[in-house]
């Protein structure tokens, strides 16, 4: 990989991280989301993805409609 490719990849990853941080911050400040439940749900999500796969984890999230 060239330096330019590394820089653009880092830029994309930084953008994703910033977007995720902003969404978590919005959820914490939102009055209609109980942040403790949100935090618990988010902590369980990686293991849900590993056990069931990404598609099934997304299907579960949409079915549950936990925080969407």
Buried (B, 14 or more C-beta within 10 A) or exposed (E): EEEEEEEEEEEEEEEEEEEEEEEBEEBEEEEEBEEEEBEEBEEEBEEBBEEEEEEEBBEBBEEEEBBE
